[in-house]
Every structure is written in structure tokens, then in C-alpha cells.
Amino acid sequence: MEFDISLGCQKALGRIKRKDTKLFKAISQKLLQFGLNPQHPSLRLHKLQGELQSVWSISITRSIRMVLYYREVLGEKRATFISVGTHKEVYK
């Protein structure tokens, strides 16, 4: 599946890359996995509820999540990642 990364998420990934290369590598691997198979069990893809009911989340590590939404582009489903951080940071 093709996906985009929002500007805000790109900036957060840049900060992570400078501060924690191990985490950045884990994120890169999960994004690659998402591109190949968004339903892969290791991603733990799930739709959020409540105020965040229009977005989805994948797990990077036990504590790090990436939040995304889906949209239609020329009849194709496409994902856009909008946030990365701890559970507390991305689900606020």
C-alpha cells in the first residue's frame, strides 16, 4: 500500500533520527512492513474510538505508536501518517 507522511510527522521523525537511531530504524522497518502488508499482525493496526474515531494506529514498539488516516486518491485507498510518539503523546 502506498502512503504519505505529513510534514509534522516528517519533522518528528527527523528529531527521532537525530536522537534515537535504534527507534528510527524500528520505525523504518514498520513503515516498510506497512507498505508491503498493512494488515500484518506485528503492526497491530486498529481503528481508534471516541474523538479520534476517524484515525487508525499502528504499534512501533511497546510504547511508540504512529497514527494515520485513510483517503481515496483516484479510486485507490491511500494512508497518510500524521503523528508518531508515545501512547500519551499521540492519543491526546
Secondary structure, 3 states (H helix, E strand, C coil): CCEEECHHHHHHHHHHHHHCHHHHHHHHHHHHHHHHCCCCHHHCCEECCHHHCCCEEEECCCCEEEEEEEEEECCEEEEEEEEEEEHHHHCC
